[in-house]
Amino acid sequence: MPAKIRPIIMCGGAGTRLWPTSRNSLPKQFAMLLGERSTFQDTVLRLQHELFDLPIVLTNRAHRVLAERQLAEIGAEAEIVLEPERRDSGPAILAGCLVAEARQADGVVLVVASDHIVTNRAAFRQAVAGGVPAARAGRLVTFGVAARHPCTDYGWIEPGLILEGEARRVARFIEKPKERYAAEYLRRGWLWNSGNFLFRARDLIAEYRTFEPATVNAVEAAVANGSDEDGAFALALDGFAAAQRRSIDFAVMERTDRAAVVAMTCGWSDIGSWDALWALSDHDGSGNARHGNVELVDAHNCLVSTDGPMTSVLGVEDLIVVANRDAVLVADRNRAAEVKQVVELLRSKGCSQAETHASVHCSWGSYQIVDAGDGFQVKRIRVAPKGRLLLQKHRFRSEHWVVVRGTATVTVDETIGRFGRNEHIFIPLGAAHQLENSGTEPLELIEVQNGSYLGEDDVIRIDEARQQI
């Protein structure tokens, strides 16, 4: 029986064209854009099949918590590999292949993006199976989507001669053509480049070395000097930072003579903009897509999404309206691909909303700042079941906690107590304290901080301080 295919799930993107829902602190692959699951979770579930081995999830350290939490929510397992910094898809895929090759020398890997939609899992798996003969013959297989319109935001592939299995030789790659050229490619039956790949890990490594040996040497060093971090494999920064920042398309696929393409029709979308999300959503009789607490009056062909505040629109058409707790976007739906310009403007002005959400995710749960003023700050804290904050103290602030849901186990200096709903805990300035949720349901508190300085860096972790003595 042939060995199973090892998936490598790429989770490193920021998805700025879906701002404000997608930001660096919660990129689009982990956001609930459509329904109850993220695209990352849907990707993992799509790969739970007899064709596939345990996946490698390649993400950065800041998103490890999100990946592990969302895996646990769907009862899935994966090998986590942590990037120390972003170097684009080329070095990331190369690192995944080096890890996979160390596990199985002649193994075939499937590289998939975690921020894509696939509505027909069976068709996707059939396309992957159709590419295996070419991959085992040493081809570097990409998957081309049957084009539906003359899109200028995707790369295009001209399929050539028939090769092994369902694969054809790649005659040409074209990146994001002008509309008149895209219309001609559509007429000729060219394919959209989906950005998913199938090959033997050793073949990708060898071909990468042909074009960029210095990058291969750098990533090999990052893997060789990597280390275990509480069950995840962390690539070494020194090696990885020396790799050339380049996409896999530019680094290898558009330069190799071993590229092959397999056509697939599986309801694929990369959700590259709010307009793409509008097209994927359910519509009312006026062509509107709505997510969250939304009311529409005389509105047509709009996407209106909110994660909290009730949002209503009146007498408009072809608009994108996205309301987060700390940021709102209103845009012409036909210019949705330009949202990245808004993010760049916010970054240039130092606006925190460009990168982070009001809610911050941690290994133990999350917190959200709900109010702040001179000398005080109010947070809503959520501690996941079995979650625990480290024993710590503060130099400049005291804290008041009120439990609103669940049961909290709280340590204050030498005293340990359990507190339920509507009970209050006072943490004096300088007191060593710890918060734990030992139950099976989420714990929620309202925290009021008072002090001369309320920054997140006013934390002295007691265990770390003891280790340094």
Secondary structure, 3 states (H helix, E strand, C coil): CCCCEEEEEECCCCCHHHCCCCECCECHHHCCCCCCCCHHHHHHHHCCCCCECCCEEEEEHHHHHHHHHHHHHCCCCCEEEEECCCCCHHHHHHHHHHHHHHHCCCCEEEEEECCCEECCHHHHHHHHHHHHHHHHCCCEEEEEEECCCCCCCCCEEEEEEECCCCCEEEEEEECCCCHHHHHHHHHHCCEEEEEEEEEEHHHHHHHHHHHCHHHHHHHHHHHHCCEEECCEEECCHHHHCCCCCCCHHHHHHCCCCCEEEEEECCCEECCCCHHHHHHHCCCCCCCCEEECCEEEECCECCEEEECCCCEEEECCECEEEEECCCCEEEEEHHHHHHHHHHHHHHHHCCCHHHCCCCEEEECCEEEEEEEEECCEEEEEEEECCCCECCCEECCCEEEEEEEEECCEEEEECCEEEEECCCCEEEECCCCCEEEECCCCCCEEEEEEEEECCCCCCCCEEHHHHHHHC
